[in-house]
Amino acid sequence: MEIKTVGVAGCGLMGSGIAQACAEAGYSVIVREVNEDLLGKGLAKIESFLAKGVEKGKVTPEHMREVLSRLKGTTSLDAMPVCDLVIEAVVENLAAKHELFRALDGICPERTIFASNTSSLSITEMAVVTRRPERFVGLHFFNPVPLMKLVEVVRSPLTSPEVYEVAAAFAASLGKTPVRAADKSGFVVNRLLVPYLLDAIRALEEGVGSVVDIDEGMRLGCGHPMGPLTLLDFVGLDTTFAIAEIMFGEFREKRFAPPPLLKRMVQAGFYGRKSGKGFYDYSQQPPKPVPGLV
Ligand code: CAA
């Protein structure tokens, strides 16, 4: 079960980072987006990340060229059958993931391992729509993928122990630390992180502090690299809303329920950094808190 070629389905915030991390580790990578526009944007993200690495002296121009030469972008699934492992990183929506895995299952040979980068959906529920549930795992990466050192490796009750070990070894081969987790919504990190992020929004709604007070409180008081509202903008408010809805649906516990302010912001198109506005306005340098949120 040697992995040489990796397919990545989705070239958004997570997919582009996963594709880059795999190419940096020496794998041949085929990354697929649904149209040329999204593919172009995703590949540009990778190029600009590497270029910043060159500027910072962390990446050599030669390494950048090599990494880019190992990456192939496509808008069709036709090339996926050559992959030993396909990692899905599309929108956090079960129907969309089912559709993708059914299509991949129909064209990929039996040996191909499937992985989902889901942060909250059930690995088991995805695995069972394929004819290879024993070759199906979760590989949950963290944003920004090229820098963050963790991958949660998730097994379903149907995952074969051998495939699980291959997946954990693959995560380690990317220079990441694999943490093993059972198929319970949110796994380890989001189980703890999501209620914290939602509580930060509730604190803002309840007037405990301003956007800046809440962020600076956690950054300076607890030594976090960024405050919770900055982190929400970074992860994406639409993504966090989807994760919270899924976790609330699974556990029916208030701590996972998305607060009304989060819902309103998503409805208004305030998705965070990617849309230019969330708790902060990124058209300004440095970004300023958006007035009138509560
Ligand atoms: N290429 C190579 N290296 C780079 C780079 C690039 N383009 N950009 C930065 N780096 C390096 C820097 O040189 C630096 O290295 P040293 O430590 O050796 O000096 C390091 O990466 C950190 O970069 P910076 O100093 O520029 O920036 P920073 O200290 O502000 O760190 C950060 C940036 C890593 C994003 C940090 O702010 C952080 O850890 N934030 C929290 C991120 C987080 O919590 N992510 C998880 C989100 S949850 C999730 O993803 C899962 C989910 O399901 C919701």
Residues whose N, C-alpha, C, O or C-beta is under 5 A from the ligand:
A	BS01	CAA	F49 L50 K52 G53 K56 K58 S119 F141 F142 N143 P144 L147 P225 M226 V235
